[in-house]
Amino acid sequence: MRSCNTAPTVTTIAKYRKILVPLDGSELAARVLPHVQLLAGCADAEVILFRAYVESSEYGELQHVRESAHAYLKIMADNMSKHVTIQSKFGFRPRITRIYANLICED
């Protein structure tokens, strides 16, 4: 992996203020985190780890899913050296991710 000093697009990277990282709990999705950490460090950007969760048939299951999503994001955030924000939202994953991405782009 490249460092900030050898990356060919450092001036482009500096334009990032926030980086939204939707995660689904898979090992494959988590593989992006070292790259995000490097990019965020080079740009001094805020990192937002995000996970959408869907409705379960019973409230108890929904509560468990919500807690699991938050716990997963906390573990991922704790493994990163830069301070990150974690967010989880209830809803249909593609739709809620798109809505959330639009909201933070307005900041």
MITORKE-768852 format. One record per atom (N, C-alpha, C): residue number from 1; residue in three letters; chain; x, y, z. Coordinates in nm, 2 decimals, m for minus. Last residue first. Example, Ala and Ser with C-alpha at 12.3 -4.5 7.8 and 13.67 -1.06 7.14 Angstrom:
2
2/SER/A/1.28/m0.22/0.71
2/SER/A/1.37/m0.11/0.71
2/SER/A/1.29/0.00/0.79
1/ALA/A/1.32/m0.57/0.78
1/ALA/A/1.23/m0.45/0.78
1/ALA/A/1.32/m0.33/0.78
***
This chain:
107
107/ASP/A/m2.34/1.86/0.40
107/ASP/A/m2.27/1.94/0.50
107/ASP/A/m2.16/2.02/0.45
106/GLU/A/m2.44/1.71/0.19
106/GLU/A/m2.49/1.84/0.20
106/GLU/A/m2.41/1.93/0.30
105/CYS/A/m2.34/1.46/0.23
105/CYS/A/m2.28/1.54/0.12
105/CYS/A/m2.32/1.68/0.13
104/ILE/A/m2.50/1.36/0.42
104/ILE/A/m2.37/1.40/0.47
104/ILE/A/m2.30/1.48/0.36
103/LEU/A/m2.73/1.30/0.26
103/LEU/A/m2.74/1.39/0.38
103/LEU/A/m2.60/1.44/0.42
102/ASN/A/m2.65/1.11/0.08
102/ASN/A/m2.69/1.25/0.03
102/ASN/A/m2.69/1.35/0.15
101/ALA/A/m2.60/0.90/0.25
101/ALA/A/m2.49/0.96/0.17
101/ALA/A/m2.52/1.10/0.12
100/TYR/A/m2.86/0.84/0.33
100/TYR/A/m2.76/0.89/0.43
100/TYR/A/m2.64/0.95/0.36
99/ILE/A/m2.97/0.75/0.09
99/ILE/A/m3.03/0.87/0.16
99/ILE/A/m2.92/0.93/0.26
98/ARG/A/m2.81/0.53/0.04
98/ARG/A/m2.82/0.64/m0.06
98/ARG/A/m2.87/0.77/0.01
97/THR/A/m2.87/0.37/0.26
97/THR/A/m2.73/0.41/0.24
97/THR/A/m2.73/0.53/0.14
96/ILE/A/m3.14/0.33/0.22
96/ILE/A/m3.10/0.41/0.34
96/ILE/A/m2.96/0.45/0.32
95/ARG/A/m3.14/0.18/m0.02
95/ARG/A/m3.21/0.30/m0.01
95/ARG/A/m3.16/0.39/0.11
94/PRO/A/m2.99/m0.06/0.04
94/PRO/A/m2.95/0.03/m0.06
94/PRO/A/m3.01/0.17/m0.05
93/ARG/A/m3.14/m0.16/0.29
93/ARG/A/m2.99/m0.12/0.28
93/ARG/A/m2.96/m0.02/0.17
92/PHE/A/m3.42/m0.04/0.44
92/PHE/A/m3.37/m0.12/0.33
92/PHE/A/m3.23/m0.07/0.29
91/GLY/A/m3.36/0.03/0.80
91/GLY/A/m3.42/0.05/0.67
91/GLY/A/m3.36/m0.05/0.56
90/PHE/A/m3.19/0.20/1.05
90/PHE/A/m3.29/0.10/1.02
90/PHE/A/m3.35/0.13/0.88
89/LYS/A/m2.84/0.26/1.08
89/LYS/A/m2.98/0.31/1.05
89/LYS/A/m3.06/0.19/1.01
88/SER/A/m2.55/0.36/1.25
88/SER/A/m2.63/0.25/1.19
88/SER/A/m2.78/0.30/1.18
87/GLN/A/m2.23/0.50/1.26
87/GLN/A/m2.37/0.53/1.24
87/GLN/A/m2.44/0.40/1.19
86/ILE/A/m1.94/0.63/1.40
86/ILE/A/m2.01/0.52/1.36
86/ILE/A/m2.16/0.55/1.36
85/THR/A/m1.64/0.81/1.32
85/THR/A/m1.78/0.81/1.37
85/THR/A/m1.85/0.69/1.32
84/VAL/A/m1.30/0.78/1.42
84/VAL/A/m1.41/0.76/1.32
84/VAL/A/m1.54/0.78/1.40
83/HIS/A/m0.96/0.87/1.45
83/HIS/A/m1.10/0.88/1.51
83/HIS/A/m1.20/0.87/1.40
82/LYS/A/m0.73/0.63/1.33
82/LYS/A/m0.79/0.77/1.32
82/LYS/A/m0.92/0.76/1.39
81/SER/A/m0.67/0.37/1.35
81/SER/A/m0.59/0.46/1.43
81/SER/A/m0.65/0.60/1.43
80/MET/A/m0.91/0.11/1.39
80/MET/A/m0.86/0.21/1.30
80/MET/A/m0.78/0.31/1.39
79/ASN/A/m1.04/m0.06/1.56
79/ASN/A/m0.92/m0.11/1.49
79/ASN/A/m0.85/m0.01/1.40
78/ASP/A/m1.26/0.08/1.64
78/ASP/A/m1.15/0.06/1.74
78/ASP/A/m1.02/0.01/1.67
77/ALA/A/m1.42/0.04/1.42
77/ALA/A/m1.37/0.17/1.45
77/ALA/A/m1.25/0.17/1.54
76/MET/A/m1.49/m0.23/1.44
76/MET/A/m1.42/m0.18/1.32
76/MET/A/m1.35/m0.05/1.35
75/ILE/A/m1.62/m0.22/1.69
75/ILE/A/m1.50/m0.31/1.67
75/ILE/A/m1.42/m0.26/1.55
74/LYS/A/m1.84/m0.06/1.61
74/LYS/A/m1.75/m0.02/1.72
74/LYS/A/m1.62/m0.09/1.71
73/LEU/A/m1.97/m0.21/1.42
73/LEU/A/m1.91/m0.09/1.38
73/LEU/A/m1.81/m0.04/1.49
72/TYR/A/m2.06/m0.43/1.59
72/TYR/A/m1.97/m0.45/1.48
72/TYR/A/m1.90/m0.32/1.44
71/ALA/A/m2.23/m0.29/1.77
71/ALA/A/m2.11/m0.35/1.82
71/ALA/A/m2.01/m0.38/1.71
70/HIS/A/m2.43/m0.20/1.59
70/HIS/A/m2.35/m0.10/1.66
70/HIS/A/m2.22/m0.17/1.71
69/ALA/A/m2.53/m0.45/1.50
69/ALA/A/m2.48/m0.36/1.40
69/ALA/A/m2.39/m0.26/1.47
68/SER/A/m2.62/m0.56/1.75
68/SER/A/m2.52/m0.62/1.67
68/SER/A/m2.45/m0.53/1.57
67/GLU/A/m2.83/m0.38/1.81
67/GLU/A/m2.71/m0.39/1.90
67/GLU/A/m2.60/m0.45/1.83
66/ARG/A/m3.00/m0.44/1.59
66/ARG/A/m2.95/m0.30/1.61
66/ARG/A/m2.83/m0.30/1.70
65/VAL/A/m3.06/m0.71/1.64
65/VAL/A/m2.99/m0.67/1.52
65/VAL/A/m2.93/m0.53/1.53
64/HIS/A/m3.19/m0.68/1.89
64/HIS/A/m3.06/m0.76/1.88
64/HIS/A/m2.99/m0.72/1.75
63/GLN/A/m3.41/m0.54/1.81
63/GLN/A/m3.32/m0.48/1.91
63/GLN/A/m3.19/m0.55/1.90
62/LEU/A/m3.53/m0.73/1.64
62/LEU/A/m3.48/m0.60/1.59
62/LEU/A/m3.38/m0.53/1.68
61/GLU/A/m3.59/m0.93/1.81
61/GLU/A/m3.50/m0.95/1.71
61/GLU/A/m3.44/m0.82/1.65
60/GLY/A/m3.79/m0.80/1.96
60/GLY/A/m3.67/m0.85/2.03
60/GLY/A/m3.56/m0.88/1.93
59/TYR/A/m3.99/m0.76/1.77
59/TYR/A/m3.91/m0.64/1.83
59/TYR/A/m3.78/m0.69/1.89
58/GLU/A/m3.99/m0.97/1.49
58/GLU/A/m4.02/m0.94/1.63
58/GLU/A/m3.93/m0.83/1.68
57/SER/A/m3.90/m0.98/1.23
57/SER/A/m4.04/m1.01/1.25
57/SER/A/m4.08/m0.97/1.40
56/SER/A/m3.68/m0.70/1.15
56/SER/A/m3.71/m0.84/1.18
56/SER/A/m3.86/m0.86/1.22
55/GLU/A/m3.56/m0.47/0.91
55/GLU/A/m3.66/m0.51/1.01
55/GLU/A/m3.67/m0.66/1.02
54/VAL/A/m3.21/m0.42/0.86
54/VAL/A/m3.35/m0.43/0.82
54/VAL/A/m3.44/m0.49/0.93
53/TYR/A/m2.95/m0.17/0.88
53/TYR/A/m3.01/m0.30/0.92
53/TYR/A/m3.16/m0.30/0.88
52/ALA/A/m2.65/m0.03/0.76
52/ALA/A/m2.80/m0.03/0.76
52/ALA/A/m2.84/m0.17/0.80
51/ARG/A/m2.37/0.13/0.88
51/ARG/A/m2.43/0.00/0.85
51/ARG/A/m2.58/0.01/0.86
50/PHE/A/m2.06/0.31/0.84
50/PHE/A/m2.21/0.30/0.84
50/PHE/A/m2.26/0.16/0.81
49/LEU/A/m1.82/0.52/0.95
49/LEU/A/m1.85/0.38/0.92
49/LEU/A/m2.00/0.37/0.94
48/ILE/A/m1.67/0.80/0.84
48/ILE/A/m1.80/0.76/0.90
48/ILE/A/m1.82/0.61/0.85
47/VAL/A/m1.40/1.01/0.89
47/VAL/A/m1.44/0.88/0.85
47/VAL/A/m1.57/0.84/0.92
46/GLU/A/m1.28/1.32/0.78
46/GLU/A/m1.36/1.25/0.88
46/GLU/A/m1.40/1.12/0.82
45/ALA/A/m0.94/1.37/0.66
45/ALA/A/m1.09/1.36/0.64
45/ALA/A/m1.15/1.29/0.76
44/ASP/A/m0.68/1.43/0.59
44/ASP/A/m0.73/1.47/0.72
44/ASP/A/m0.88/1.48/0.71
43/ALA/A/m0.58/1.31/0.37
43/ALA/A/m0.67/1.42/0.34
43/ALA/A/m0.72/1.49/0.47
42/CYS/A/m0.43/1.10/0.48
42/CYS/A/m0.37/1.19/0.38
42/CYS/A/m0.45/1.32/0.36
41/GLY/A/m0.62/0.97/0.64
41/GLY/A/m0.50/1.03/0.70
41/GLY/A/m0.43/1.14/0.61
40/ALA/A/m0.80/0.88/0.45
40/ALA/A/m0.84/0.98/0.55
40/ALA/A/m0.72/1.05/0.61
39/LEU/A/m0.63/0.70/0.31
39/LEU/A/m0.69/0.81/0.24
39/LEU/A/m0.73/0.92/0.34
38/LEU/A/m0.58/0.51/0.52
38/LEU/A/m0.47/0.59/0.45
38/LEU/A/m0.52/0.71/0.38
37/GLN/A/m0.84/0.43/0.58
37/GLN/A/m0.75/0.49/0.68
37/GLN/A/m0.64/0.57/0.62
36/VAL/A/m0.91/0.31/0.34
36/VAL/A/m0.98/0.43/0.39
36/VAL/A/m0.90/0.50/0.49
35/HIS/A/m0.73/0.10/0.34
35/HIS/A/m0.73/0.20/0.23
35/HIS/A/m0.80/0.32/0.27
34/PRO/A/m0.82/m0.05/0.56
34/PRO/A/m0.68/0.00/0.56
34/PRO/A/m0.67/0.11/0.45
33/LEU/A/m1.10/m0.10/0.48
33/LEU/A/m1.07/m0.01/0.59
33/LEU/A/m0.92/0.03/0.59
32/VAL/A/m1.16/m0.29/0.29
32/VAL/A/m1.14/m0.16/0.24
32/VAL/A/m1.09/m0.06/0.35
31/ARG/A/m1.22/m0.53/0.42
31/ARG/A/m1.09/m0.51/0.36
31/ARG/A/m1.06/m0.37/0.31
30/ALA/A/m1.48/m0.53/0.50
30/ALA/A/m1.38/m0.48/0.60
30/ALA/A/m1.25/m0.46/0.53
29/ALA/A/m1.60/m0.67/0.29
29/ALA/A/m1.63/m0.52/0.31
29/ALA/A/m1.52/m0.46/0.40
28/LEU/A/m1.51/m0.93/0.34
28/LEU/A/m1.47/m0.86/0.21
28/LEU/A/m1.49/m0.71/0.23
27/GLU/A/m1.63/m1.00/0.58
27/GLU/A/m1.48/m0.98/0.57
27/GLU/A/m1.44/m0.90/0.45
26/SER/A/m1.94/m0.82/0.64
26/SER/A/m1.86/m0.93/0.57
26/SER/A/m1.71/m0.89/0.58
25/GLY/A/m2.09/m0.61/0.73
25/GLY/A/m2.05/m0.72/0.82
25/GLY/A/m1.96/m0.82/0.77
24/ASP/A/m2.12/m0.41/0.55
24/ASP/A/m2.23/m0.51/0.56
24/ASP/A/m2.20/m0.62/0.66
23/LEU/A/m2.07/m0.06/0.55
23/LEU/A/m2.02/m0.20/0.57
23/LEU/A/m2.14/m0.29/0.59
22/PRO/A/m1.99/0.23/0.38
22/PRO/A/m2.10/0.14/0.42
22/PRO/A/m2.04/0.00/0.43
21/VAL/A/m1.83/0.50/0.47
21/VAL/A/m1.79/0.37/0.44
21/VAL/A/m1.90/0.27/0.48
20/LEU/A/m1.76/0.83/0.37
20/LEU/A/m1.87/0.74/0.42
20/LEU/A/m1.83/0.60/0.37
19/ILE/A/m1.55/1.07/0.45
19/ILE/A/m1.55/0.95/0.38
19/ILE/A/m1.66/0.86/0.44
18/LYS/A/m1.51/1.42/0.41
18/LYS/A/m1.58/1.31/0.48
18/LYS/A/m1.57/1.19/0.39
17/ARG/A/m1.34/1.57/0.26
17/ARG/A/m1.36/1.61/0.40
17/ARG/A/m1.43/1.50/0.48
16/TYR/A/m1.11/1.57/m0.01
16/TYR/A/m1.20/1.49/0.07
16/TYR/A/m1.22/1.55/0.21
15/LYS/A/m0.90/1.71/m0.12
15/LYS/A/m1.03/1.76/m0.13
15/LYS/A/m1.14/1.69/m0.05
14/ALA/A/m0.67/1.56/m0.10
14/ALA/A/m0.69/1.67/m0.01
14/ALA/A/m0.83/1.73/m0.01
13/ILE/A/m0.67/1.40/m0.33
13/ILE/A/m0.71/1.34/m0.20
13/ILE/A/m0.74/1.46/m0.10
12/THR/A/m0.57/1.57/m0.52
12/THR/A/m0.71/1.53/m0.53
12/THR/A/m0.75/1.48/m0.40
11/THR/A/m0.30/1.59/m0.43
11/THR/A/m0.38/1.71/m0.44
11/THR/A/m0.53/1.68/m0.45
10/VAL/A/m0.22/1.32/m0.45
10/VAL/A/m0.23/1.38/m0.32
10/VAL/A/m0.31/1.51/m0.32
9/THR/A/m0.20/1.12/m0.65
9/THR/A/m0.31/1.21/m0.65
9/THR/A/m0.33/1.28/m0.52
8/PRO/A/0.01/0.93/m0.62
8/PRO/A/0.01/1.03/m0.73
8/PRO/A/m0.09/1.13/m0.73
7/ALA/A/0.17/0.87/m0.31
7/ALA/A/0.05/0.86/m0.39
7/ALA/A/0.05/0.97/m0.50
6/THR/A/0.39/0.91/m0.15
6/THR/A/0.41/0.85/m0.29
6/THR/A/0.29/0.84/m0.37
5/ASN/A/0.30/1.03/0.08
5/ASN/A/0.40/1.10/0.01
5/ASN/A/0.42/1.04/m0.13
4/CYS/A/0.11/0.85/0.19
4/CYS/A/0.07/0.98/0.14
4/CYS/A/0.17/1.05/0.05
3/SER/A/0.20/0.52/0.06
3/SER/A/0.19/0.62/0.17
3/SER/A/0.14/0.75/0.11
2/ARG/A/0.05/0.22/m0.07
2/ARG/A/0.13/0.35/m0.08
2/ARG/A/0.11/0.43/0.04
1/MET/A/0.08/m0.12/0.00
1/MET/A/0.00/0.00/0.00
1/MET/A/0.09/0.12/0.00
***
